[in-house]
Amino acid sequence: MFKLLSRAKPYVAQMSIAIVLLFAIAMLNLRLPKMMASIINIGIGNNDNAYIQKTGLMMILISLCSVACQICANYLTSFSATGFGRDLRIETFKKITYYSIEQVDEFGTAALITRTASDVREMERLLQAGLNSVVGMPLNMIGGIIMALSVDTSLAWVIIVAMPLLLTIIFISIKWVRPLFTAMREKLDNVSRVLRENLSGVRVIRAFNTIEKEHARFNAVNLDYTGSNRQARHRMALVNPLATIITSGTTVAVYWFGQFRIQSGALSAGDIMAFSQYVMQILFSVIRLQQIFNLIPSAMSAADRLNKVLESEPSIVDIEEPLTPLPGIVGRVAFNNVSFHYPGAENPVLKDISFEALPGQTTAIIGGTGSGKSTLVSLIPRLYDVQQGSIEVDGVDITKMSQSDLRSRIGFVTQKAQLFTGSIADNIAFGVAAASDSDIEFAANIAQAHDFISAMENGYDSFVSQDATNLSGGQKQRLSIARVVAKRPEIYVFDDSFSAVDLKTDAALRAALKKVTTNSAVIIVAQRVSTIMDAEQIIVLDEGKCVGKGTHDELMGTCSVYKEIVDSQIKREEAA
């Protein structure tokens, strides 16, 4: 936890000023009981109204100064804590964006969201409360002990008995509660995961009429989280009554034994009042520290989870001196005996794949479900790294290029069309630093999206909602393709990106694409044979192996797997 809090170094100046102010508050507050005692002993004892008024006015001024210092200290601690939280969220988010897909899957999307939001908020709370209490309260406690002893040392045993009791309660509460907070945050991840799945899959849930089933699933994880939360709070709730009993008992002890000191003439009534006030300051400081320590178990759990994110290095990194392809080689992709398997998988997804995609040509990937098509194209922009073999882009091994350089050469349309909240124009220009209106419209025309965009009320300024729920599947796919066309990359990768468009639009789109890809390599993953029949090269995958390579006509005579795919689709079309 302290390692994570050390990241608040940019706010040392503000926190230092806050500490000075808190020190001043402690010093001012320590003067008040002495002044109150003097009012009782001197002012009231001698019936000196002038002394009472003068000392009372001084007490009011000290209180006002204390309040002013407290306001400034609260502002500075709030500024530091919120700034620290902002920086921590930014750092966590940046770290996550450099994670490989494998690492994101390992942590879990819901868990990463919880850590970036909820866990950071816990650290903010601890820093703000800690500066006010962990700094100010010890000063009040130590100063109170010194001032109480200056009044009377014979009653010091009251403090000696009360302090260890309170500190023991604090220690037990931390050891007793922390494991529950760790479990509680893990169960909060489960709540976030189920909630996210339900919100993103609401259409499927309604289509299959499983709303009640999902209610039950959410209730199960929610009750599990609530049970841990309640158990932790119940344990913490036991501490406050015990602290109150000790505080009240100490006050009673001071007055009870103080009466004997007054009767013996060793102390005055004002001295007992001052001693009581100092004891209350001491015990109140301990209780405030205990309240902070109640935050510590949750904050320690949050810090552990955040440290795991911040200390996990991305598994896909650039080499120290990355290579840049020679200018004359543009738009060439080569797979050299590539094999790949997912972590924990028993068998490789791809086995010994070799082929070359050249500029100006279309290379198509086809095969049955689970044959490794999407995995193969995901290796090109290094969403995953190969375990055996190598992939070259423009003559350079992609592991020896910088990821930024590599991905700047590739236009990737994912299997699931992903658009972002904003305007249609913003989505098309997503990968281009300064796309003009004509560039955006040109890309939309190529993707066969201009007509439906123009039919919208605000045209290219029309709003795309979260997850593009206000667009159809075919519209989302065409906008995703337009986004890649606007980028004008050396290599176009389409991962089953034509599945949601009709055959007529598919044909028109592919014809238009040929006009802008004459100097680029085009790699298409497709399910429909009609989409890839004109490709210069077709790669046929079966259970992760390349079982055929050639043109449509060549494969019809040499590859039984490809022929089966073609025959099955022709029979379906005839039946239709």
N, C-alpha and C positions, 0 to 999 in steps of 0.2 A: 504493500500500500504506500509506504514512504517513497518507494522508487517512482510510483506513479505521481505522487504529490510533488516530487522534485521537478516535474514538468511545468510547475507554476512559477518558474524563475523569472519570466518576463514581468511578473507583478510584484517582485520583491520590494520595489520602492514604495508602492501603495500599501503593501502589507506592513512595511517597516513604520510608515507614518501611523497606520492604524494601531500598531503595537505601542508606539509612543503615546498616542491618545488614550489607549486602554490603561497604560501605566498611570497617566495623569488622573484618569477617572478613579482608579484604585486609591491613589494618594488623597484625592479630594474626599472620597467616601470615608476614608479612615479617620478623617478629622472630625466628622460629624458627631460620633458618639461622645468624644471628649468634650466637645462644645456643649452637647446636651447635658452632660454631667456637670459642667461648670454653671449652666443656667440653674440646675437644681441646687447645687451646693452653695453657689455664691449669690446668684440673682434672687432665687426664692428664699434661700436661707437668710440672707440679709435684707430681704424685701427691697431689693435694688431694681426698680423698674427700668431705669436707664440702661443698666447692664444687660437686663433681659432683652430689651429692644435692640441694643447694639449687637449682641451676640446672635439674636434671632435673625437680624438682617444679614449678618455675615453668613449664617447657615443658608439663607435663601439664595444669596449670591453664589455660594459654593455649589449649591444644588443646580442652579441655572448653568453654571460653567460645566458641571458634570453632564448635564443633559445635552449641551451644545457639543461637547467632545464625543458623547455617545452617538449623536446623529452623524457627525463627520466619520467616526469610526465605522458605523454601520454602512455608510455610503461606500467607503473605501473597501470594506470587506465584501460587500455585494458586488462592487465593480470587479474586484479580483476574482471572486468565485465564478461569476458569470463569464468573465473573459477566459478563465481557465477551462470552464466547461465548453465554451465555443471552440477554443483551440484544440481541446481533446477530441471533440466530435469531428473537427476537420481532419486531425491526424489519423483518427480511427477510420474515417471514410476513405482517406487517401490510401491508407494501407490496404483496405479491403479491395479497392479498385485495381490494385496491382496483383491481387491474388489470382492464382490459376482457377479455372472452373472446378478443378479437383478440390482445391482448398475451400472454396465457397461451399461445395457440397459437403465437405467434411465438417465444417462448423455448422452449416444449416443457415438458410436465408433468414428464418425467423429469429434464430439466436443472434445473428449479426445485427439485425435491426434492434433487438432488445439491448444489446451491449452498447450500440451507438447512441441510443436514446435513454433508456431507463438507467443503465449502469453509470453512464456519465452524469446523469442527474443526481445519483447517490453521492458521487464524488464532489459535485458542486455543493450539496447540502453539508457534507462533512467539512469542507474547507471553510465555508462561511460560518457555520456554527463553531468550528474549531478555533478560528481566529478570535472570535468574541469570547469564547468560554475557556479554551485551553490556555490562552494567553492571559485574559483578564482575571479569570477565577483563581488561578494559583497566586497571583499578586494579592488579591483580596484575602486569600486564605493565609498566606505567609505573613502579610501585614497585619491581619487580624490576630494571629497568634502572638506576634511581637507586642502589639498594642494591649492585648488582653493580659499578657505577662507583666507589662509595665504597670497595669492597674493593680493586680494581685497575683502572686505566684502560688499561693496556697490553694487556689481553686483550679490550678492548671490540670489537676488529675481528671477533672470533668472532661476536658478536651482530649487528654491522653486516652481515656476510655472510649469516647465517642468516635474519634477519628478512625482507629483500626476497624471498628465495627462497620462503619460506612464503606471503607475501602475494601473490606472483605466481601461485602455484598456486591460491590461493583465488579470485583474480580470473578466471583461466582457467576454473575449474570452474563459476563462475556463468554466464559468457558461453556456455559450451559446453553446459550442462545445461538452462538455463531454457527454450529452445524445446521441448525434449522434454517437460518437465512441462506446458507449455501444451497440447501435442497430447495428452498422456496424460489430462488432465482432460476434454477434449472426447470422447475415446474412452470414458472412464468414463460419460459421459452416454449414449453408445450402448448400453453394457452395461445401464444402468438402464432405458433405453427398451425394449429387447428383453425384459428380464426382466419389466417391468411388463406389456407386451403379452401375454406368455405366461401370467402368473398371472391376469390379468383375462379372458383368452380361452381358459382351459383347457378349457372345455366344447366350444367350437367346434373346438379342436385335436384333442380326443379323438374328437369326432363325425366329423371328416373323416380321422381316422387319420393325422395329419401330425406325430406326436410326433418321429419321427426327423428329419424336415425341420427342425423347430424346434430340435432338438438341434444340428443342423449350423449353423443361423443364429446360435444363441447362441455356439457354439464359435468361429465366425468373428469376431464382435465381441470375444469374450473373448480370443482369441489376438492380435487386433490391439492390444487394450489391454495385454496381457501383454508383447508385443514392445516397445512404447514404454516400458513400465515397466522392463523388463529392460535395455533400452539405456541409459536414464537412470541406473539403478543401477550398471551396468557402468562408465559414465563416472565416476560418483561414487566407485566402488571404486578407481579408479586413483589418486585423490588421497591416500587414507590411506597406502598404501605409500611414496609419495614423501615425505609428511610425516614418516613414521617414519624413513626414511633420513636426512633432513635433521636430525632431532632426535638420532638416534644418532650421526651424524657430528659434530655440534656438541659432544656430550658427550665423545667421544673427543678432539676437538681441544682442549677445555679441559684435560683431564688430560695430554695429550701436551705441550702448550706450557706447562702449569702446572708440570711437573717442572723445566723450566729456570729458572722464576722461584723455585722452592724452592731449587734448587742455588745460585742467585746470592744467596740470602738475602733477596730482596725480599718473599717471601711465605712463610707457614707452611703446613703441611698443612691446618690448620683453615681458613685463608683460602681455599685452593683448594676445600675441601669446601663452604664457604659460597657461593663464586662459582659453583660447579657447580650448587648448589641454586637460586640465583637465575636462572641461565640456563635451568634446567629449568622453573622457574615461568613465565618469559617465553615459552618455546616451547610449554609446555603451554597457556598462555592463548591463544596464536595458534591452536593446534590446536583448542581448544574453540570459538574464534570461527569457525574453518573449518567445524566441525560445524554451527554455527548457520547459517552461510552456505549450507550444503547444504540447509537448510530453506527458505531465502529463495526459490529459483526456484519451488518448489511453492507457497509462500505468496503470492508475487507474482502467479502465475497465478490462484490462488483469489481474491485481492483484486480483480484486474481483473474477474473474473466477478461477484463480489458487488457491486462498484461499479456495474456495468451494471444490475443489478437495483435497487439503492438509488437510483441517479440517474435512472432512467427514470420520468418522471412518468406517472400514469394518464392515458390518452387521454380518458376520460370523467370530467369533473369538474363540480362545482357552480359556478354563477356566484356572485359575491360577495354579492349580495342576492337570494336565491331568493324566488320568489313562492309564495303559499299560495292555493289555490282558495277561492272564497267558500263559506260554509257551506251555502247553499241548493242548490248544484250537487253532486250526489253520484252516482258510478257512471256517468259518461258518458265514452266514448272516441271520438275523432274522428281519422280518417286524412285528411290533406289533401294530395293529389297526391304521395304518398310514393314515392320511388325509393331503391333500396339496392343496392350491389354489394360483394362481399367483396374485400379487398385482393389485388391481383394477378389478379383474375378479368377476363376479356375482356368479358363481357356482364353487365349488371345482373341481380340475382336478382329484384327487384321493380321494376315500372315504372308510375309514375303511379297509385298505388292510393288511392282515396278511398271512405270509407264511415263510418258513424256507428253505434256500439253504445250503446244506451240502457238505463238501469236498468229492471229488471223484464222485460227481453227477452233472448232467446237469439240470438246471432249466430254462425252456423256458417261455418267455412272448409273448403272441400273442393276437391279437384283431384288431378291425377295426381302420381306420384312426381317430385320435383324441381321442382314448380311454385312453391315458395316459401312453403308454408303455415307451417312451423315458423319460418322466418326472420321472417315477418310478425309472429307473436305474440311473438317474442323482442325485437322493437323496442319493445314497450309498456313493459316495465320497464327499458329502456335497457341491455340486455345488449350491444346494438350501437347506434350512433347512425346516424340516417339521413343520406344525403348531399344529398337534395333533398326539398322538402316539409316537412311538420311533423306531429307527433302531439300531440293535446291530451287531457289527462285532467282532467275536471271543469272544462273551459273554460280551462285553462292549458297552454301549450306545455311538454312534459315536460322540455325542455332548460333551462327557466327555473325548474323546481322543484328542490328538493333531492332527491338520490337516495333518501335515507332516507324523506322524506315520500311520494315517488312509490311506492316499493315497499311502504310500510306500507298503501297503499290496494289493493294487488294481491295476490291469491292465485294462485300460478302452480304448475301441476302439469306437470312436464317430461315429454317423450316417454319418456325412460328413467327409470323410478321409482328415485329415489335415497333410500335410508334410511341411518341412521347407527347405529353400534354403541351399544347401550344397550337399554333396555326399550321395549316397544311404546308404553306411555304416554308416555315421553319423546319418542318420534318423533312422536306425534300432537300433543303440546303444544309441538313444536319452535319454532313461530313466535309463541307466546303467553307473555307474561311470567309470568302466574299463572293457569294453567288448573286448574280444580277437577276432581275425579274425575267429577262429573256432566257437565261440559263435554266431557271426553274421551270418555265413553261416548256422549253425544249425537252427537258428530261421527262416531264409529265406526258408530252405527246408521244415520245418513244415508248413509255410504259402504258400507253393507252388509257391514261388517267385524266387527260385534259377535259374530256366531255363531261364526265360526272362532276369534276371540280367546278367547271363553269356553270353547271346546273344548280350549284349550291347558292344560297342567298348572298354570301360574302366571298364567293369564289376562292381564291388562294389564301384569303385571310380567314376562311372558315375555321372554327375552333375544333381541335381534336381533343376529345375528353380523355380522362385517365383510362389506360388500356384500350383506347380507341373504340369504346363501346358504341359510339354513334356512327361507326362505319361497318360495312359488311366485310366478310372474309376476303372476297375478291378485290374490294377497294383497298383494303390494308396491304394485300400482296402487291398490287400495282404501285402504291405509294412507296413501298419498300424497294421495289425495283427502280422507281424514279430516283430515289435517294442515292442509289448506287450509280445510276447513269450520270447524275449531276456531278459526281466525284470524278468521272472519266479515269478510272484506274487502268493499270496495265493488265490486271487479271480480274476477270469477273467470275464469281463463284455463286451459283444459284442452287441452294439446297432445297429441292422439291418446292420451288417458289412459284410454280405455275398451276398448282393443283386446284386452286380455288377459282380459276378463271375458265370460262367456257372455251370450247375448241376453236371457235371463230376468233375470239380475242387472243387466244394462245398463238394462233398462226400469225395474226397481225403483229403481235408483240415481238415474236421471234424474227419476223421479217424486218421490223423496224430496228431491232437490236443489231442486226447484221451491218447496218449502215454506220453504227458508231463503234463497232468492235473489230474493224478490219485489221487493226494493228495490236489487238489485245487477245490474250488467251481467254477462252470461255469454257468454264467447267460447270456442267449441269448435272445435278442429281434429279432424276425424274422417275415417276411411276408409269406415266403414259408413254407408250412406244412412239405414238404419233409426235410427241414433243422432240424426240431425239433421232428420228429416222434419217434426217439429213446431216447428222453430225459426222465430221471427218473421222472421228475415232469414238468407239463405244467400248467401255470397260464393263464387263459382266462379273459381278461378285456373287459368290455363293458360300455362305458360312465363313466369311472373312477372307476367302481366297479368290484370286483372279482366275476365272475359268474360261474367259473369252476376251479377245481384244481384236477389234477391226471395225469395218463399216457394217451397216445393216445387212447388205447383201452377203458379205463374207460370213458374218456370224450365223445367218440363216442356214448356211451350209456346213458350218464347222462347230457350232456351239449348241448343244441340245438344251441347255438351261435357257438361253436366249430364245430359242425357237419355241419352247414351252410358254414363255412369257408372252411372246407375240401371238401364238395360237389361242391362248386363253383370253386375250383382250379382243381378238377378232371375233371369237365365238360370242363374247358378251355383247359386242356391238351388233352382231347379226341377230342375237336374241332380242335386243332392244328394238 
